[in-house]
Amino acid sequence: MKRLLDMFDAPIMQNTLRGLYVEAMVAESLGDRWRHTGSDWAGWDLEHDSGLRVEVKQSARLQSWGPAQTSPRFSISTPKGYYPDGKTFVENTSGERLADAYVFAWHEGNDQRLPEQWQFYVIRSSALPQGQSSIGLKKIKDTGTEATAENLKTVLQELLRKPRETGI
């Protein structure tokens, strides 16, 4: 049991585990009407009852091997497609991102298990740079709307209520 706790109940998580943890944390912050897709190949991570889709990206200053030595970058590649039923591939012929918004989670603290130590930035997908496969933290901070775990739901709702023409 100690090995399990050492692996999974650690203040600094491995990238793959941290990604799943942050997706679950964001889903919890958004509330009951949001569900985690539960698939690596969905093309988005969270979906609202209304059909709105959110992609969650995360990074942290402290990594399992030590402090990050470079400026963080987050993948914003356009998905080639997705598996709506977990089996059948549907090609993304639009060339656009499949999520309506992205939630970028950044951790500066010393315990990644604590939602209050995370900073979130919400950006409408259409406001992300086209043709780029990644985006840096500075650009995310300049472009996104900052949120905490406590007000993430409100920030996302407000952002998605704005008309797309505003670019946000």
Secondary structure, DSSP 8 states (H G I E B T S, - for coil): -HHHHHHHS-SS--HHHHHHHHHHHHHHHH-TTEEE---TTSSSSEEETTS-EEEEEEEESEETTEE--S--EEE----SEE-TTSSS-EE-TT-S-SSSEEEEEEE-SS-TT-GGGEEEEEEEGGGS-TT-SEEEHHHHHHHSEEE-TTTHHHHHHHHHHS-GGG--
